Amino acid sequence: MRYYFAPLEGVTGAAFRQVHRRLFPGADRYYMPFVSPTRDHCFTPRQLREVAPEVNKGVPCVPQLMTRDAEDFLWAAGELKAMGYDEVDLNLGCPSGTVTAKKKGAGFLSVPEELDAFLDTVFSRSPLPVSLKTRLGVHDPGEFPRLLDIYAQYPAALLIIHPRVRDDFYRHPVRLDAFEDALRRYPGRVCYNGGLVTAADLAAVEARFPGLDAVMLGQGLLADPALLRKARGGPPASLEELRAYHDALYESYCRRFQSPDHAAFHLKELWHYLLGLFDGREGAARRLRKARGAAEYRGAVEEIFRLPLRRDAEKIW
Ligand SMILES: Cc1cc2nc3c(=O)[nH]c(=O)nc-3n(C[C@H](O)[C@H](O)[C@H](O)COP(=O)(O)O)c2cc1C
């Protein structure tokens, strides 16, 4: 089975991917958080800091685009091909209100004819293979068969299905029956994504859906960076490994942001998941939440690393 790291905007940026890849290899690919191509067909400096090949050296990455404009998509795909990427992913899942209001991300699923026309143009002219990362619909999984009929007309490199609708955001339990139905109907390669936290969760999905081409993991892999090693029969992360991982991320973010306070702020987002690997976390979690600046942050982190480590992460997000 191929395992992919899901894109998580604000968490799995280039600096994160480098450190995770070095200390916990095991993800076959890292899908990059979305980039919205600009109308003037020019990547912004901020976008370039994430997609430039130099910052992703040695890490197998797939860039992701979020747009409903086929020309903008095709321009960006051309640039990404020139940078050396071999696939580009389309975001059809982002549930954020500001995104869906513009009919992008999961909002694109609400206008199937427009989506069909977009895919027709993109697949007839894309310089790179295109994968699609989709939800089941906007309001109801009953929307998915229609969307699948549209997807099935085009040679997607991979259909990554997050079996929730937009209105579920990330809260509602994943809809495995609807996923099973989709897997039966769709003729191409399918990747499952959503809600997997432990190696046992992963094994259960693989056992239930033997036709899968790949499995994508996001928050569970943030909670337990060694999850894929465990899934392949290896040992869980030791405290020393987790410490080294944290410290490497902290140093890398200090360099990236030129500010220890900013690095600490950025890492708090990761702890939102990673704390699930520690028992008796309540006091340390409170201290971490309240920490202002790098010195208080480091104090809270010391306290966390004195806590007992769990074998599997607990879902706390
Ligand atoms: C904070 C956050 C940021 C995300 N950013 C992206 C993104 O940029 N592109 C995307 O396709 N999905 C994004 N997602 C969705 C994840 O890739 C994934 O589909 C979702 O978290 C469910 O999988 P998981 O339960 O394994 O995390 C994001 C999710 C979260 C929670």
The ligand as an ORCA input file, in Angstrom:
! r2SCAN-3c Opt
* xyz 0 1
  C      -5.728     22.688      9.478
  C      -6.060     21.929      8.228
  C      -5.569     22.375      7.002
  C      -5.881     21.674      5.823
  N      -5.381     22.115      4.618
  C      -5.672     21.428      3.479
  C      -5.171     21.844      2.204
  O      -4.416     22.815      2.060
  N      -5.529     21.108      1.108
  C      -6.347     20.000      1.202
  O      -6.637     19.357      0.209
  N      -6.805     19.587      2.395
  C      -6.499     20.275      3.527
  N      -6.966     19.816      4.721
  C      -7.686     18.522      4.770
  C      -6.700     17.362      5.004
  O      -5.808     17.225      3.935
  C      -7.459     16.037      5.200
  O      -8.236     15.810      4.051
  C      -8.368     16.044      6.420
  O      -7.672     16.531      7.551
  C      -8.911     14.633      6.720
  O      -7.862     13.691      6.825
  P      -7.208     13.276      8.250
  O      -8.342     12.870      9.151
  O      -6.274     12.156      7.940
  O      -6.526     14.511      8.768
  C      -6.690     20.520      5.898
  C      -7.174     20.083      7.136
  C      -6.886     20.772      8.291
  C      -7.433     20.264      9.594
*
